[in-house]
Amino acid sequence: MASRHTDKSFETDLADLRQLLLTMGARIESAIARSVQAVADRDSKMARAVIDDDAEVNRLEVDIDERCRKILALRQPAASDLRLITTALKIVTDLERCGDLAVNIAERARDLNEAPAMPANTPLQRLAQESQEQIKKALDAFVAADVDLAASVLKQEEVLDALFLQLFNELLGLMMEDPKYIRRATAMMFIAKHLERIGDHATNVAEMVVYMVKGTDIRHPWSRKLAQAQSSSSSSTSTVSTTPGTSGSS
């Protein structure tokens, strides 16, 4: 996807922007993995580290936003370069939110570690693996400008939703069976929801990759269809109302 410019400094600006996004993405992947590991291993020290490291993720978000604005103001990019900048501005928000969700998981891990361990839960482990894989594939798709890889992220969203529902039902059953698990199971539900939301943000990134490469915005397809249907209906109504009528002769 990388273009070549006669202005080498412009090329350097774009390369630096991509590198910053990759750095931020790597930190997000690490934060998600460590927060989940803190839950599995009951490691409060690791959870604390995830929380502390979020400040660097926030700094990277601000730096990327600033660089994008600078490029837009000074370079006035067009075509694929403009799509790269607008994509960067979009996905950096999704990445930062994933970092916040990793922090939320780490905070829940610290709370859970103060209580007795819960029964092992396979759906949570699978949900964690799938959400981590989703964000990794979305970032890889961005790096390689790979539409097919981005499409695979979109297709996998239903798997995450199914795993979340399965886990939710199992935790609900556990709470009904033994009320002593209510507080801990509720915390696990929150963790599961955070993981499912990470998958949603990965989907957003994948959609923006398609836009970056092809110039086609595929977000909110149902809303677009509804808008088109309403537009067609309005046009039809307008045509009927402006068509001269025939009056009968007396």
Contacts in CASP RR format, 6 or more apart in sequence:
PFRMAT RR
TARGET T0000
AUTHOR 0000-0000-0000
METHOD contacts of the structure
MODEL  1
MASRHTDKSFETDLADLRQLLLTMGARIESAIARSVQAVADRDSKMARAV
IDDDAEVNRLEVDIDERCRKILALRQPAASDLRLITTALKIVTDLERCGD
LAVNIAERARDLNEAPAMPANTPLQRLAQESQEQIKKALDAFVAADVDLA
ASVLKQEEVLDALFLQLFNELLGLMMEDPKYIRRATAMMFIAKHLERIGD
HATNVAEMVVYMVKGTDIRHPWSRKLAQAQSSSSSSTSTVSTTPGTSGSS
1 80 0 8 1.000
1 84 0 8 1.000
1 145 0 8 1.000
1 212 0 8 1.000
1 213 0 8 1.000
2 14 0 8 1.000
2 15 0 8 1.000
2 18 0 8 1.000
3 14 0 8 1.000
3 80 0 8 1.000
3 81 0 8 1.000
4 11 0 8 1.000
5 11 0 8 1.000
10 75 0 8 1.000
13 67 0 8 1.000
13 70 0 8 1.000
13 71 0 8 1.000
13 75 0 8 1.000
14 71 0 8 1.000
14 81 0 8 1.000
14 84 0 8 1.000
16 67 0 8 1.000
17 64 0 8 1.000
17 67 0 8 1.000
17 68 0 8 1.000
17 71 0 8 1.000
17 84 0 8 1.000
17 85 0 8 1.000
17 88 0 8 1.000
18 143 0 8 1.000
20 60 0 8 1.000
20 63 0 8 1.000
20 64 0 8 1.000
20 67 0 8 1.000
21 64 0 8 1.000
21 88 0 8 1.000
21 91 0 8 1.000
21 92 0 8 1.000
21 95 0 8 1.000
21 142 0 8 1.000
22 139 0 8 1.000
22 143 0 8 1.000
23 60 0 8 1.000
24 57 0 8 1.000
24 60 0 8 1.000
24 61 0 8 1.000
24 64 0 8 1.000
24 92 0 8 1.000
24 95 0 8 1.000
24 96 0 8 1.000
25 95 0 8 1.000
25 135 0 8 1.000
25 139 0 8 1.000
27 53 0 8 1.000
27 56 0 8 1.000
27 57 0 8 1.000
27 60 0 8 1.000
28 57 0 8 1.000
28 95 0 8 1.000
28 98 0 8 1.000
28 99 0 8 1.000
28 102 0 8 1.000
28 135 0 8 1.000
29 132 0 8 1.000
29 135 0 8 1.000
29 136 0 8 1.000
29 139 0 8 1.000
31 50 0 8 1.000
31 53 0 8 1.000
31 54 0 8 1.000
31 57 0 8 1.000
31 98 0 8 1.000
31 99 0 8 1.000
31 102 0 8 1.000
31 103 0 8 1.000
32 98 0 8 1.000
32 99 0 8 1.000
32 101 0 8 1.000
32 102 0 8 1.000
32 105 0 8 1.000
32 131 0 8 1.000
32 132 0 8 1.000
32 135 0 8 1.000
32 198 0 8 1.000
33 132 0 8 1.000
34 46 0 8 1.000
34 49 0 8 1.000
34 50 0 8 1.000
34 102 0 8 1.000
34 106 0 8 1.000
35 47 0 8 1.000
35 50 0 8 1.000
35 102 0 8 1.000
35 103 0 8 1.000
35 105 0 8 1.000
35 106 0 8 1.000
35 109 0 8 1.000
36 105 0 8 1.000
36 128 0 8 1.000
36 132 0 8 1.000
36 195 0 8 1.000
37 43 0 8 1.000
37 46 0 8 1.000
38 44 0 8 1.000
38 46 0 8 1.000
38 47 0 8 1.000
38 50 0 8 1.000
38 105 0 8 1.000
38 106 0 8 1.000
38 109 0 8 1.000
38 110 0 8 1.000
38 113 0 8 1.000
39 105 0 8 1.000
39 108 0 8 1.000
39 109 0 8 1.000
39 112 0 8 1.000
39 124 0 8 1.000
39 191 0 8 1.000
40 125 0 8 1.000
42 109 0 8 1.000
42 112 0 8 1.000
42 113 0 8 1.000
42 117 0 8 1.000
43 109 0 8 1.000
43 113 0 8 1.000
44 109 0 8 1.000
44 110 0 8 1.000
44 113 0 8 1.000
46 106 0 8 1.000
47 106 0 8 1.000
47 107 0 8 1.000
47 109 0 8 1.000
47 110 0 8 1.000
47 113 0 8 1.000
48 106 0 8 1.000
48 110 0 8 1.000
50 102 0 8 1.000
50 103 0 8 1.000
50 105 0 8 1.000
50 106 0 8 1.000
51 103 0 8 1.000
51 106 0 8 1.000
51 107 0 8 1.000
54 99 0 8 1.000
54 100 0 8 1.000
54 102 0 8 1.000
54 103 0 8 1.000
57 95 0 8 1.000
57 96 0 8 1.000
57 99 0 8 1.000
58 96 0 8 1.000
61 92 0 8 1.000
61 93 0 8 1.000
61 95 0 8 1.000
61 96 0 8 1.000
64 88 0 8 1.000
64 92 0 8 1.000
65 89 0 8 1.000
65 92 0 8 1.000
68 85 0 8 1.000
68 88 0 8 1.000
68 89 0 8 1.000
71 77 0 8 1.000
71 85 0 8 1.000
72 85 0 8 1.000
75 81 0 8 1.000
77 84 0 8 1.000
77 85 0 8 1.000
80 212 0 8 1.000
83 211 0 8 1.000
83 212 0 8 1.000
83 215 0 8 1.000
84 212 0 8 1.000
86 211 0 8 1.000
87 142 0 8 1.000
87 208 0 8 1.000
87 209 0 8 1.000
87 211 0 8 1.000
87 212 0 8 1.000
90 204 0 8 1.000
90 208 0 8 1.000
91 142 0 8 1.000
91 204 0 8 1.000
91 205 0 8 1.000
91 208 0 8 1.000
94 201 0 8 1.000
94 202 0 8 1.000
94 204 0 8 1.000
94 205 0 8 1.000
95 201 0 8 1.000
95 205 0 8 1.000
97 197 0 8 1.000
97 201 0 8 1.000
98 135 0 8 1.000
98 198 0 8 1.000
98 201 0 8 1.000
98 202 0 8 1.000
101 194 0 8 1.000
101 195 0 8 1.000
101 197 0 8 1.000
101 198 0 8 1.000
101 201 0 8 1.000
102 194 0 8 1.000
102 198 0 8 1.000
104 190 0 8 1.000
104 194 0 8 1.000
105 191 0 8 1.000
105 194 0 8 1.000
105 195 0 8 1.000
108 187 0 8 1.000
108 188 0 8 1.000
108 190 0 8 1.000
108 191 0 8 1.000
108 194 0 8 1.000
109 191 0 8 1.000
111 187 0 8 1.000
112 118 0 8 1.000
112 184 0 8 1.000
112 187 0 8 1.000
112 188 0 8 1.000
115 183 0 8 1.000
115 184 0 8 1.000
116 184 0 8 1.000
118 181 0 8 1.000
118 184 0 8 1.000
118 185 0 8 1.000
118 188 0 8 1.000
119 174 0 8 1.000
121 167 0 8 1.000
121 170 0 8 1.000
121 171 0 8 1.000
121 188 0 8 1.000
123 163 0 8 1.000
123 166 0 8 1.000
123 167 0 8 1.000
123 170 0 8 1.000
124 167 0 8 1.000
124 188 0 8 1.000
124 191 0 8 1.000
124 192 0 8 1.000
124 195 0 8 1.000
126 163 0 8 1.000
127 160 0 8 1.000
127 163 0 8 1.000
127 164 0 8 1.000
127 167 0 8 1.000
127 192 0 8 1.000
127 195 0 8 1.000
127 196 0 8 1.000
128 195 0 8 1.000
130 156 0 8 1.000
130 159 0 8 1.000
130 160 0 8 1.000
130 163 0 8 1.000
130 199 0 8 1.000
131 160 0 8 1.000
131 195 0 8 1.000
131 196 0 8 1.000
131 198 0 8 1.000
131 199 0 8 1.000
131 202 0 8 1.000
132 198 0 8 1.000
133 156 0 8 1.000
134 153 0 8 1.000
134 156 0 8 1.000
134 157 0 8 1.000
134 160 0 8 1.000
134 198 0 8 1.000
134 199 0 8 1.000
134 202 0 8 1.000
134 203 0 8 1.000
135 198 0 8 1.000
135 199 0 8 1.000
135 201 0 8 1.000
135 202 0 8 1.000
135 205 0 8 1.000
137 149 0 8 1.000
137 152 0 8 1.000
137 153 0 8 1.000
137 156 0 8 1.000
137 202 0 8 1.000
137 206 0 8 1.000
138 150 0 8 1.000
138 153 0 8 1.000
138 202 0 8 1.000
138 203 0 8 1.000
138 205 0 8 1.000
138 206 0 8 1.000
138 209 0 8 1.000
139 205 0 8 1.000
140 146 0 8 1.000
140 149 0 8 1.000
141 147 0 8 1.000
141 149 0 8 1.000
141 150 0 8 1.000
141 153 0 8 1.000
141 205 0 8 1.000
141 206 0 8 1.000
141 209 0 8 1.000
142 205 0 8 1.000
142 208 0 8 1.000
142 209 0 8 1.000
142 212 0 8 1.000
145 209 0 8 1.000
145 212 0 8 1.000
145 213 0 8 1.000
146 209 0 8 1.000
146 213 0 8 1.000
147 209 0 8 1.000
147 210 0 8 1.000
147 213 0 8 1.000
147 214 0 8 1.000
150 206 0 8 1.000
150 207 0 8 1.000
150 209 0 8 1.000
150 210 0 8 1.000
150 213 0 8 1.000
151 206 0 8 1.000
151 210 0 8 1.000
153 202 0 8 1.000
153 203 0 8 1.000
153 205 0 8 1.000
153 206 0 8 1.000
154 203 0 8 1.000
154 206 0 8 1.000
154 207 0 8 1.000
157 199 0 8 1.000
157 200 0 8 1.000
157 203 0 8 1.000
160 195 0 8 1.000
160 196 0 8 1.000
160 199 0 8 1.000
161 196 0 8 1.000
163 196 0 8 1.000
164 192 0 8 1.000
164 193 0 8 1.000
164 195 0 8 1.000
164 196 0 8 1.000
167 188 0 8 1.000
167 189 0 8 1.000
167 192 0 8 1.000
168 189 0 8 1.000
168 192 0 8 1.000
171 185 0 8 1.000
171 188 0 8 1.000
171 189 0 8 1.000
171 192 0 8 1.000
172 185 0 8 1.000
174 181 0 8 1.000
174 185 0 8 1.000
175 181 0 8 1.000
175 182 0 8 1.000
175 185 0 8 1.000
175 186 0 8 1.000
204 219 0 8 1.000
207 217 0 8 1.000
207 218 0 8 1.000
207 219 0 8 1.000
210 216 0 8 1.000
210 218 0 8 1.000
211 217 0 8 1.000
211 218 0 8 1.000
END
